[in-house]
Amino acid sequence: MQEFWDICHSESCSDSASIQDDDAPQCAAISMAASGSNRPARAIQFVGTIQGHPARILVDYGSTHSFVSQTLASQLSGVSTFSPALQVTVADGSQVTCCSQIAQFSWSIQQYDFVSAAKILHLPSYELIVGMDWLASSSPMQVDWHNKWMLIPYGQGHRFLQGEL
């Protein structure tokens, strides 16, 4: 969590790194979990689908926004550009620029369907990084990061999602 805090409060993201509801935030952060080099404690991995395409999905509270891979996005509907560009700070300190998104796209985990927004980035190991924007909008929830499960509000009740162990 300290890594996330440091990124969001760095000079490059000082006033706009918090999760924003407007269509074109100026700065965002993505954690090292998105690199896929290991399975960090603060992330849960699922196999699901995005608009019918098989997808590796990482739920990661270290990322400010949800991000869909550029490779998969080229096969999806609803891609749009926005301006000004979003500067995404990676946990290693590097920055990448994002200027396209899918405002509403459908994805599913364990036969439960969701619709959300995602910024489009080059993601080497996942098709979708589900970040704090979705986590906050789906709260309150229970999460067991150690055992990799989530109990989320869904419809009139709650649904249990078991991540890969």
Secondary structure, 3 states (H helix, E strand, C coil): CHHHHHHHCCHHHCCCCCCCCCCCCCEEEECHHHHCCCCCCCEEEEEEEECCEEEEEEEECCCCCCEEEHHHHCCCCCEEEEEEEEEEEECCCCEEEEEEEEEEEEEEECCEEEEEEEEEECCCCCCEEECHHHHHHCCCCEEECCCCEEEEEECCEEEEEECCC
